[in-house]
């Protein structure tokens, strides 16, 4: 009777025992898959951190500002890769009051922020400068979870130690929501007044340039020049 033992290395001295060596034992496929997923998560988060460093956060924008307007405004100091408006899900209005703007690299991001801090930087023609800062990871709605982190959920009921604290947070959130809605309505009214003022200025400028063009085309300028003996082509 013979006994076969697989994967034990060198054969034993007992002639009745035959040993078959199969080399190194196979790795656990589950552990290999987990390792690959861990490496992928680390690379994904490293890429995200690099994107955060070259992104700026712009606030105090007008509701009429578009992606094209932001690209044009920043073209004087940086190359814009992408523009994503930060959605405010706490209000029933579609107001692009803030945006995350990704630039080519970190140095451009810092230069753009310094420019907006040192000089009045107006986007969209509104008579107030916007505010800018370097982006932070928590500003991104699509941010990946840090490698090794876990998210846990816990249902609370009355009598639990954390129940009173959560009740206070809910009350505070409702109060802040009411204050936020009042502030948004006030901002909308201000935007409407500013838009009306700007339209009046635009109409006045259009009337002025249209009047100048008409008097040039109908010959009035030449008649006035002849009357007052002015050479129109005198440099």
C-alpha beads as a LAMMPS data file, in Angstrom:
LAMMPS data file: protein, C-alpha beads

235 atoms
234 bonds

1 atom types
1 bond types

-500.0 500.0 xlo xhi
-500.0 500.0 ylo yhi
-500.0 500.0 zlo zhi

Masses

1 110.0

Atoms # bond

1 1 1 0.000 0.000 0.000
2 1 1 1.427 3.402 -0.962
3 1 1 0.650 6.888 0.329
4 1 1 0.845 9.938 -2.033
5 1 1 1.361 13.367 -0.476
6 1 1 1.177 16.400 -2.774
7 1 1 2.994 19.705 -2.299
8 1 1 5.353 18.733 0.528
9 1 1 8.647 19.298 -1.288
10 1 1 11.440 16.648 -1.134
11 1 1 10.496 12.928 -0.891
12 1 1 10.604 11.214 2.481
13 1 1 13.100 8.417 3.286
14 1 1 10.417 5.750 3.771
15 1 1 10.305 3.754 0.494
16 1 1 6.664 2.904 1.011
17 1 1 5.760 6.573 0.931
18 1 1 5.911 8.311 -2.442
19 1 1 5.813 12.125 -2.485
20 1 1 4.790 14.192 -5.524
21 1 1 6.045 17.786 -5.395
22 1 1 3.878 20.328 -7.215
23 1 1 5.976 23.420 -6.501
24 1 1 4.759 26.495 -4.566
25 1 1 1.143 26.429 -3.348
26 1 1 -1.364 28.479 -5.359
27 1 1 -2.308 31.912 -4.015
28 1 1 -5.802 32.474 -2.707
29 1 1 -7.770 33.990 -5.632
30 1 1 -9.918 36.013 -3.250
31 1 1 -6.860 37.620 -1.674
32 1 1 -5.455 38.389 -5.129
33 1 1 -8.708 40.038 -6.216
34 1 1 -8.851 42.094 -3.014
35 1 1 -5.270 43.230 -3.589
36 1 1 -6.053 44.319 -7.134
37 1 1 -9.124 46.230 -5.949
38 1 1 -7.056 47.900 -3.237
39 1 1 -4.437 49.042 -5.751
40 1 1 -7.165 50.351 -8.060
41 1 1 -8.790 52.271 -5.181
42 1 1 -5.462 53.836 -4.180
43 1 1 -4.730 54.917 -7.768
44 1 1 -8.247 56.300 -8.204
45 1 1 -7.960 58.344 -5.013
46 1 1 -4.482 59.587 -5.950
47 1 1 -5.838 60.783 -9.316
48 1 1 -8.714 62.481 -7.497
49 1 1 -6.345 64.281 -5.121
50 1 1 -4.334 65.540 -8.112
51 1 1 -7.558 66.836 -9.706
52 1 1 -8.488 68.633 -6.473
53 1 1 -5.134 70.468 -6.430
54 1 1 -5.655 71.879 -9.934
55 1 1 -9.296 72.897 -9.323
56 1 1 -10.614 76.194 -7.975
57 1 1 -13.958 76.958 -6.337
58 1 1 -15.718 80.112 -7.578
59 1 1 -18.610 81.531 -5.570
60 1 1 -20.931 84.554 -5.717
61 1 1 -21.708 83.977 -9.383
62 1 1 -24.691 85.446 -11.166
63 1 1 -27.491 83.011 -12.095
64 1 1 -27.059 84.011 -15.759
65 1 1 -23.405 82.884 -15.885
66 1 1 -22.729 79.893 -18.157
67 1 1 -19.762 77.565 -18.677
68 1 1 -18.736 79.517 -21.775
69 1 1 -18.726 82.779 -19.801
70 1 1 -16.436 81.300 -17.134
71 1 1 -14.073 79.854 -19.771
72 1 1 -13.833 83.233 -21.500
73 1 1 -13.278 85.110 -18.239
74 1 1 -10.446 82.822 -17.073
75 1 1 -8.768 82.522 -20.474
76 1 1 -6.585 85.547 -19.640
77 1 1 -4.785 83.680 -16.839
78 1 1 -5.362 79.921 -17.288
79 1 1 -6.594 77.157 -19.542
80 1 1 -9.924 75.759 -18.377
81 1 1 -10.257 71.968 -18.615
82 1 1 -13.805 71.642 -17.267
83 1 1 -16.495 73.630 -15.453
84 1 1 -19.034 71.983 -13.148
85 1 1 -21.671 74.006 -11.340
86 1 1 -22.278 73.040 -7.731
87 1 1 -25.928 72.094 -7.425
88 1 1 -27.789 73.297 -4.361
89 1 1 -30.329 70.568 -3.630
90 1 1 -31.763 72.406 -0.631
91 1 1 -33.647 74.988 -2.728
92 1 1 -36.266 74.648 -5.495
93 1 1 -34.331 77.000 -7.815
94 1 1 -31.744 76.205 -10.468
95 1 1 -29.144 78.819 -9.513
96 1 1 -25.510 78.282 -10.569
97 1 1 -24.168 80.358 -7.689
98 1 1 -20.897 78.380 -7.433
99 1 1 -18.704 76.318 -9.727
100 1 1 -15.718 73.969 -9.630
101 1 1 -13.297 74.907 -12.402
102 1 1 -10.528 72.457 -13.286
103 1 1 -7.393 74.000 -14.812
104 1 1 -4.287 72.515 -16.422
105 1 1 -2.167 72.273 -13.286
106 1 1 -1.798 73.361 -9.666
107 1 1 0.268 76.455 -10.484
108 1 1 -2.481 77.818 -12.746
109 1 1 -5.042 77.194 -10.009
110 1 1 -3.022 79.175 -7.453
111 1 1 -2.392 81.992 -9.935
112 1 1 -6.097 82.259 -10.767
113 1 1 -7.069 82.400 -7.085
114 1 1 -4.421 85.075 -6.378
115 1 1 -5.677 87.122 -9.337
116 1 1 -9.274 87.046 -8.094
117 1 1 -8.186 87.982 -4.572
118 1 1 -5.991 90.908 -5.621
119 1 1 -8.225 92.423 -8.320
120 1 1 -12.003 92.871 -8.770
121 1 1 -12.801 89.933 -11.039
122 1 1 -16.237 90.251 -12.621
123 1 1 -17.792 87.316 -14.476
124 1 1 -20.921 87.817 -16.530
125 1 1 -20.894 91.612 -16.319
126 1 1 -22.440 91.759 -12.858
127 1 1 -21.287 94.777 -10.813
128 1 1 -19.809 92.700 -8.010
129 1 1 -16.619 90.606 -8.061
130 1 1 -16.722 86.866 -7.578
131 1 1 -14.885 85.013 -4.833
132 1 1 -12.396 82.212 -5.452
133 1 1 -10.483 79.674 -3.374
134 1 1 -8.604 76.433 -3.875
135 1 1 -10.947 73.462 -4.001
136 1 1 -11.240 70.913 -1.191
137 1 1 -12.122 67.201 -1.523
138 1 1 -15.494 67.550 0.221
139 1 1 -16.666 69.992 -2.491
140 1 1 -16.797 67.249 -5.142
141 1 1 -20.054 65.258 -5.355
142 1 1 -18.291 62.445 -7.260
143 1 1 -15.374 62.079 -4.834
144 1 1 -14.263 58.461 -4.260
145 1 1 -13.979 56.970 -0.796
146 1 1 -10.464 57.000 0.687
147 1 1 -8.788 53.567 0.510
148 1 1 -9.635 51.438 3.521
149 1 1 -12.548 53.595 4.655
150 1 1 -15.977 52.198 5.461
151 1 1 -19.405 53.782 5.638
152 1 1 -21.707 52.515 8.369
153 1 1 -25.385 53.314 8.912
154 1 1 -27.235 53.113 12.179
155 1 1 -30.956 53.433 12.812
156 1 1 -31.699 55.396 15.967
157 1 1 -34.802 55.194 18.072
158 1 1 -36.027 57.137 21.040
159 1 1 -34.025 56.235 24.096
160 1 1 -30.732 55.656 22.276
161 1 1 -27.775 57.755 23.526
162 1 1 -27.395 59.534 20.174
163 1 1 -31.128 60.192 19.684
164 1 1 -31.240 63.599 21.417
165 1 1 -28.240 64.845 19.479
166 1 1 -29.779 63.824 16.153
167 1 1 -33.053 65.521 17.063
168 1 1 -31.187 68.769 17.720
169 1 1 -29.387 68.452 14.377
170 1 1 -32.709 67.956 12.553
171 1 1 -34.175 71.066 14.188
172 1 1 -31.057 73.063 13.316
173 1 1 -31.191 71.849 9.703
174 1 1 -34.830 72.949 9.347
175 1 1 -34.028 76.392 10.729
176 1 1 -31.049 76.786 8.405
177 1 1 -33.204 75.721 5.460
178 1 1 -35.723 78.472 6.225
179 1 1 -32.938 81.055 6.571
180 1 1 -31.342 79.856 3.342
181 1 1 -34.625 80.182 1.424
182 1 1 -35.102 83.748 2.683
183 1 1 -31.545 84.611 1.609
184 1 1 -32.021 83.069 -1.837
185 1 1 -35.224 85.021 -2.436
186 1 1 -33.441 88.227 -1.464
187 1 1 -30.577 87.429 -3.860
188 1 1 -33.041 86.795 -6.689
189 1 1 -34.672 90.175 -6.122
190 1 1 -31.267 91.869 -6.166
191 1 1 -30.336 90.046 -9.367
192 1 1 -33.556 91.210 -11.007
193 1 1 -32.850 94.838 -10.084
194 1 1 -29.250 94.599 -11.298
195 1 1 -30.352 93.041 -14.580
196 1 1 -32.857 95.877 -15.113
197 1 1 -30.178 98.500 -14.449
198 1 1 -27.770 96.833 -16.841
199 1 1 -30.423 96.639 -19.545
200 1 1 -31.037 100.388 -19.227
201 1 1 -27.293 101.026 -19.645
202 1 1 -27.094 98.716 -22.645
203 1 1 -30.079 100.383 -24.298
204 1 1 -28.547 103.824 -23.740
205 1 1 -25.217 102.753 -25.243
206 1 1 -26.969 101.147 -28.210
207 1 1 -28.971 104.340 -28.841
208 1 1 -25.812 106.458 -28.699
209 1 1 -23.838 104.317 -31.164
210 1 1 -26.860 103.924 -33.440
211 1 1 -27.252 107.709 -33.524
212 1 1 -23.575 108.174 -34.417
213 1 1 -23.813 105.625 -37.190
214 1 1 -26.904 107.281 -38.658
215 1 1 -25.400 110.783 -38.775
216 1 1 -22.310 109.384 -40.498
217 1 1 -24.335 107.505 -43.105
218 1 1 -26.815 110.294 -43.919
219 1 1 -24.091 112.921 -44.424
220 1 1 -24.836 115.042 -41.367
221 1 1 -21.232 114.759 -40.176
222 1 1 -19.900 116.078 -43.482
223 1 1 -22.326 118.994 -43.411
224 1 1 -21.311 119.893 -39.876
225 1 1 -17.628 119.584 -40.779
226 1 1 -18.102 121.925 -43.728
227 1 1 -20.059 124.404 -41.635
228 1 1 -17.442 124.559 -38.908
229 1 1 -14.523 124.133 -41.364
230 1 1 -13.232 120.972 -39.742
231 1 1 -11.142 118.482 -41.672
232 1 1 -12.515 115.047 -40.851
233 1 1 -9.345 113.368 -42.050
234 1 1 -6.997 115.562 -40.075
235 1 1 -5.047 113.163 -37.847

Bonds

1 1 1 2
2 1 2 3
3 1 3 4
4 1 4 5
5 1 5 6
6 1 6 7
7 1 7 8
8 1 8 9
9 1 9 10
10 1 10 11
11 1 11 12
12 1 12 13
13 1 13 14
14 1 14 15
15 1 15 16
16 1 16 17
17 1 17 18
18 1 18 19
19 1 19 20
20 1 20 21
21 1 21 22
22 1 22 23
23 1 23 24
24 1 24 25
25 1 25 26
26 1 26 27
27 1 27 28
28 1 28 29
29 1 29 30
30 1 30 31
31 1 31 32
32 1 32 33
33 1 33 34
34 1 34 35
35 1 35 36
36 1 36 37
37 1 37 38
38 1 38 39
39 1 39 40
40 1 40 41
41 1 41 42
42 1 42 43
43 1 43 44
44 1 44 45
45 1 45 46
46 1 46 47
47 1 47 48
48 1 48 49
49 1 49 50
50 1 50 51
51 1 51 52
52 1 52 53
53 1 53 54
54 1 54 55
55 1 55 56
56 1 56 57
57 1 57 58
58 1 58 59
59 1 59 60
60 1 60 61
61 1 61 62
62 1 62 63
63 1 63 64
64 1 64 65
65 1 65 66
66 1 66 67
67 1 67 68
68 1 68 69
69 1 69 70
70 1 70 71
71 1 71 72
72 1 72 73
73 1 73 74
74 1 74 75
75 1 75 76
76 1 76 77
77 1 77 78
78 1 78 79
79 1 79 80
80 1 80 81
81 1 81 82
82 1 82 83
83 1 83 84
84 1 84 85
85 1 85 86
86 1 86 87
87 1 87 88
88 1 88 89
89 1 89 90
90 1 90 91
91 1 91 92
92 1 92 93
93 1 93 94
94 1 94 95
95 1 95 96
96 1 96 97
97 1 97 98
98 1 98 99
99 1 99 100
100 1 100 101
101 1 101 102
102 1 102 103
103 1 103 104
104 1 104 105
105 1 105 106
106 1 106 107
107 1 107 108
108 1 108 109
109 1 109 110
110 1 110 111
111 1 111 112
112 1 112 113
113 1 113 114
114 1 114 115
115 1 115 116
116 1 116 117
117 1 117 118
118 1 118 119
119 1 119 120
120 1 120 121
121 1 121 122
122 1 122 123
123 1 123 124
124 1 124 125
125 1 125 126
126 1 126 127
127 1 127 128
128 1 128 129
129 1 129 130
130 1 130 131
131 1 131 132
132 1 132 133
133 1 133 134
134 1 134 135
135 1 135 136
136 1 136 137
137 1 137 138
138 1 138 139
139 1 139 140
140 1 140 141
141 1 141 142
142 1 142 143
143 1 143 144
144 1 144 145
145 1 145 146
146 1 146 147
147 1 147 148
148 1 148 149
149 1 149 150
150 1 150 151
151 1 151 152
152 1 152 153
153 1 153 154
154 1 154 155
155 1 155 156
156 1 156 157
157 1 157 158
158 1 158 159
159 1 159 160
160 1 160 161
161 1 161 162
162 1 162 163
163 1 163 164
164 1 164 165
165 1 165 166
166 1 166 167
167 1 167 168
168 1 168 169
169 1 169 170
170 1 170 171
171 1 171 172
172 1 172 173
173 1 173 174
174 1 174 175
175 1 175 176
176 1 176 177
177 1 177 178
178 1 178 179
179 1 179 180
180 1 180 181
181 1 181 182
182 1 182 183
183 1 183 184
184 1 184 185
185 1 185 186
186 1 186 187
187 1 187 188
188 1 188 189
189 1 189 190
190 1 190 191
191 1 191 192
192 1 192 193
193 1 193 194
194 1 194 195
195 1 195 196
196 1 196 197
197 1 197 198
198 1 198 199
199 1 199 200
200 1 200 201
201 1 201 202
202 1 202 203
203 1 203 204
204 1 204 205
205 1 205 206
206 1 206 207
207 1 207 208
208 1 208 209
209 1 209 210
210 1 210 211
211 1 211 212
212 1 212 213
213 1 213 214
214 1 214 215
215 1 215 216
216 1 216 217
217 1 217 218
218 1 218 219
219 1 219 220
220 1 220 221
221 1 221 222
222 1 222 223
223 1 223 224
224 1 224 225
225 1 225 226
226 1 226 227
227 1 227 228
228 1 228 229
229 1 229 230
230 1 230 231
231 1 231 232
232 1 232 233
233 1 233 234
234 1 234 235
